[in-house]
Amino acid sequence: MKENSEIELLEAMCKEAKNEGKLTGKELTKLYETFGQRFVKALAALRENRVKKYVFKPSGRTVWVVVGKERDYLVMPEAEFCSCDDFYFRVLDREIHLCYHLIAQKLANNLKWYNIIEEHDELYDTLMEEWKKPTP
């Protein structure tokens, strides 16, 4: 599989889902065939409302977080970065291109299937420090 094909496929599926307002059976099947258990976990994160978009006021800064088993994981979609172990051990080693948190965030953003949490700018640094901590 070509390195970027996972991302290209996910972006194509997200575009279709955004236009339709949902994922079709065909898209669900294709995503499962491509990502396997990572897609199953991403879908579970969506269904369990574990994808959060923090919006800080008054600056308007946004931060994406996916609540995982061990802790909350910082997701930076523009950089295709996640603070989870899977990212550090499998994505950086080029074993996979996306962890399930990144898949969940991309789907959530396109389907508008996330919780928005508004916080004051004063909390930004404190929350970022917490999200950036390595897994214990």
N, C-alpha and C positions, 0 to 999 in steps of 0.2 A: 504494500500500500504506500503510495506517495505520501511524503510527510505532511503536506498541507491538505490532503484530501479529506481528513476528518473535519477540519475547520470549514473547508469549502462546502462539504455536504451539510454540516450543521447550519451554516449561513443560508444555504439554499432552502433548507427545511424551515428555518425561522422566517424567511421571507414569505414562503407559502403560508405558513401558519399565521403570520401577521395579516396577510390578505384575507384569509378565511376566518380569522378570529379563533381558530382552534387547530389542533393537530388531527389529521384524518387517520384512519386505520392504516392506509398505505404509508403515511409518513411515520407513524409509530413503529411499523414493521421495519422500515428502512433504518430508522434510528437505532432500533434494537439490534438489527443485523450488524450495524457498524460499530456500536459502542458496547453492546452486551450489558453486563452488570453495571457499568458506569451509567448507562441510560436508565436502567431500573432505579438506581439510587437517585439520579437527578429527578426523575419523575416523582419519586417518593418525597423528595425535598419540596417539590412544587405542591403536591397534594397536601403535605403537612404544613404548608405556609412557613417554610424555613428560609425562604429567600427574602432578604430585607434590603431596602434601599433607604439609607440614612441621608436626610437632607438637612444640612446645617444652616441655621439662620443667624444673622441676615446675609452671610456670604453666599449662600446657595451652593456650597460645595456638596458633592454627593459621594457617598461611599457605599459600595455593595458588600454585603456580608451574607454568607450562607451558614446557618446553624448546623453544625455537624455533631457527630457522636461525642467527641472529646471536648469541643469548644466551638466558638464562632470563628469562621475562616474569612479573612479579608480577600476579596476578589477584585482584581483590577482588569476589567474586560478589555480596555484599550491596549494594555500591555500583555494580555493573555497570561496573567499571573494569578496564582492563588497561594495562600500561606499554608496549605495543607502538606502533610508528609508525602502524599501521592504525587503532588507536583514536584517536590524536591527529589524524590527517589525514582519516579518513573517518567515524568515529563522531561526533566532536565537530562536524564539519561537517554532520551529519545525513544524510550520503549513505547510510550503513548504520546499523543500531542495535547490532550485535554483531560483534566481530572473531572470528576462528576460535578464538583462545585461550579466550575466554569461552564459546563454544559447546562446545569440548572439555571445559572444566571442568564445565559444567552436566551434560553427558552422563556424564562420568566419575563425578561425585558421585552421580548417580541410579543408575548401573549398578554402582557400587562398583568401578570399573575405573581405579584409580590406585595409585601407590606411596605408602606412608606412610613418611616419613623422620623419625625422632626425633632431636632435637638438644637440647642444653642451653640454658637461657635465656641464658647468657653469650654465645652466638653470635648471638642474635636481632638485635641492633643491627648487627653486622658484615654479616650476610646481607641484612638489609633495605637497608642502604646500597648493596650490590652490586646488588640487584634494582631499586632505584629509580633507578639511574644512567641517564642518557639513552643511547640507542643511539649508538655512536661514528660 
